[in-house]
Amino acid sequence: MGNQTPTRINKFLSEVGFCSRRKADKLIEEGRVTINGKIPEMGTKITSEDEVCVDGKPISEKKEPHVYLAFNKPVGIVCTTDTRVEKDNIIDYINYHKRVFPIGRLDKPSEGLILLTDDGDIVNKILRARNNHEKEYLVKVNRPVTIDFVKKMSSGVPILDTVTRECEVKKTGNNTFKIILTQGLNRQIRRMCEYLGYEVVQLKRVRIMNINLDLPAGEYRELTSTEFSELNKLIGNSSKTEEASTSSKSNTSTTEQKKFQPKNRKRGRSKS
């Protein structure tokens, strides 16, 4: 942490790139986190003098720049960091040389773009549904896409005790369509189609905000400095809009955004 200012344990684990705050809270609840050898309560604060361990292994403060990856997830890979339970997990598949975790998820039978990072703070910002971050998908279904289907999908469909937000839907072929969502309900597109009597045959995510899918299945690359700069602007703008509408506080600024140290960050890898 570098100073004596107390920091919540979940925030510390997020800032050092170990996991997101949500995941940190789960680890604390499971008793897998210790502070100076003792299991802490939720919300416990620490300073640089405290020793933090997860599963008995010390967690040190991060010194290197954060990593931001774009990955084309193949069908069959599971977006989980639990490598002990799921053999087809995304972490082992990528086998990146540093600890990273996915931002959100794609279903096992789905494919396409997913972002991974070791920056827990940016995970929380991107996952805020109220920020209206766009995600674009190409979908193939088991029968012809009709005008009525497009109209109902775009107007909102009742699933999971709610009604989905209005969204952009465009027919792209006899059995295919494009859909742009600004929310991420569990298996949302599949449930929407099922409600209308359709079955998803293929689902591929091709864009997350300003990041477009440009990789073969199974490969990843680091975000360019231009992509990350624009991503940060989108996150910052939506966060400030949300805060202004829900709180009298107005001190959200670009100084709170992560600063990116651009390098030659183009690389890829695929499983053979």
N, C-alpha and C positions, 0 to 999 in steps of 0.2 A: 504493500500500500504506500510505502515511502514516507508516511508521517504518522502522527499520533491521533489524527482525526478518526473517531470511531466510524466504522462502516458495517452495515448489516451483512451478515454472513452470506446471504443469497446474492447480494450485490457484489461482494468480493469474488465469489466463485464465477459470477458472470463476467466481471471486469478482467479477470486473469485468463479468461477464455476456456475455463473448464467445462462450463455448461450454461444453459440459459437460466434465468432466475426461477422460472417455473420448474425446471428439472431440479434445480438446487433445493427448492422447497420440498420436492418429493424425496430427495436424498436425505434431507433433514428429518422428515417424517418417518422414514424407514430406519433411522438411527445409524446411517452409514457415514455421517459427518461427525467429527469430534473437534473440539477446541481445547487445546492443552490437555488432551487425553480424556475429556469429558464430553458426553453427548449434549449439545445445546438445545435450548428451546427455540421455537420459531421466532425470528426477529432479533435474535441475539446479535450484539454488535462486537466487533473486534478491532484491534489496532495492529500495527506492524510488529508488536512484541508477542502477539499470540501465534501459536502454531496450529494451523488448520490441516486436518487430514481427511481424506475420503477413502473408505475401505482400508484404513490404516496407512495410506501413503500420503506423505506431506505434499501440500499444494503451495508452490512458491509464486511470488508475484511475477506477472508477465513482463518480459523485457523487449520482445521482438514485435514488429508490426503485425496487426491482425491479418488473417487470410480470408479471402472471399472467393468462393469457387462457384462456377456454373457447371452443372453436370446433367447429361442426358441419361436419365434413369431408364434402364431396360425393364421390360415386363418381367416380373418374378422377383425383383429385388425389393426388400422391405425397408422403409424409411424409419429405422430404429437404431439407437446407439447401444442397445442391449445385445452385445455380441455373445453373451453367455447363453442366451435362450434361442435367438434366431440366427441360424447358420447362413441364410441368404440376406444378411443385413448390409446396408449401404456402406457402413464404415469399413468392413473387411473387403468389400468389393472394390472400393476406391483405393484402399490401402495407402492413404496419404501419409506423408512422413511426420505430420503434426496432428494433434488431436483436433478434429472438427466435428460439427454436428449439423444436421439438416435444419433449414428454416421451414417449418411446416412439414407437410408430407404429401406423398402421392400414394394412392392405393397400390397394393402388390400387382394387380392385373393392369394397372395404368402405366404409361410411360411418358417421358418427356422431361422438361426443364425443372430442376430443383436447385436451390442455392444452398451451399454449405459454408460454414464459417466457424471461427473460434471466438467470435465477438458476441457475447451474450446480450449486450445492450441493443445491438441492431436487430437481433431476433425479436425482442419484445416490441420494438417500434413497427417492424414489418407485419407482425402477426395481429396488430390491433385492427380488427375488422372495421371499426368505425372510421379508420383512415381512408377507406375506399380505394385501396390499392388494387389495380386491375390485374387479372390473371386470364389469359386467353387459351382456349382449348379447341382442338379439332376432334370431332366425335363422329363415329360411324355406328349406326343403329341397324336393327334387324329387319326393318321394313321402311317403305318410302316416307320421306319427310314431307309433311303436308303444310299448307299455309296455316291451318288451324293449330297444328303442333307448334310451329314457330311462334305464333301469336300467344299461345298459352305458356310456353316456356319463357318467353320474354316478359310476360305480364306478372309472373309470380306463381309458384306452385306450392301447395300445402304439403310440407314434409316435416318430420321431427317436431311436431307441436308448434310449428310456426309457418309462415309463408315466405318463400324466398323473395329477395329483392328483385325489382325490375332489372332486367339485364339485356344486353345486346345479343341477339341470335340471328344468324344469317344462314340460309340454306346454301350449301356449296356443291351438292350433288344429289343424286336420287335418294341415297341413304345416308348422306353426310351433312353436317352443319358445323358452323363455328359459333362458339359462345364465349362471351367475356363476362366474368364474374367479379364482384367486389366484396364477396364474403366467402367463407370457407367452411361450410357445414360438412359434417361427416358424410362422405360418399355422396356429395350433393348432386352432381350431374346424373349419376346412376339412379338415385332415388327420384329425381325429377322425371327422368325418362320412364321409370317403372310406374310412376303415378299415372302417366299418360298412356300406358300400355305398350311402351317400347322397351327393348333390351339393348344395352350398350354392347357393341361388339368390339370396338376399339376406342380408346380414349388417350389423347396425347396433349400434354401441355406444351405450348410453343412460345409463351411469353409470360414474364412476371414483371409488371410495371414497365420499365424501359429496357429490360434485359430480354433479348430474343434468343431462341434456340438456334444455334448454328453449328452443332456438333453431331457426329455420328453416335448412334446408341452405344452406351458404355464408356464414353469418353468425357473428360472434364477439362476445364481451363480456368485460369484465374481471371477475374474481371479486369477490364482495362481501367485506367485512371479516369477516362471520360465516362464510362459506364458507372463507375462508383460515384463520381462527382454528381451526376444527374440523379442517381439513386438517393444520395444524401439530401439533395434538394427536395425530392418528392417526399421523403420521410419527414424532413424538417417542416415543410410547408403544411403537410396534413396534420402533423403533431400540433403545430401552432394553431391551426384552425380548430382542432378538437378542444384544445385547452381554452381558447378564447370563448367557446360556446358553452363550456361546462364549469368554468372557474373565473374568478376575478383576477387571478394571477396572469401576468403577461410577460414573464421573464424567460419564456422559451425562445432561444435564439440560436443562430448558427454556431455560437461558441460552444453549445452543448453537443454539437454533432461531432462524430469521430473524424479526425484528420487523417487523410490518406497519404501515404508515402508511396508514390508510384514508382514502379520498377518495370523492367521488361517482364511482364506477368503473363505471358502467353505460353501455355504448356498443355499437353493433353496426354491421356493414357487410356488404354482400353484393355479389357480382359481378353485373353486369348482363349 
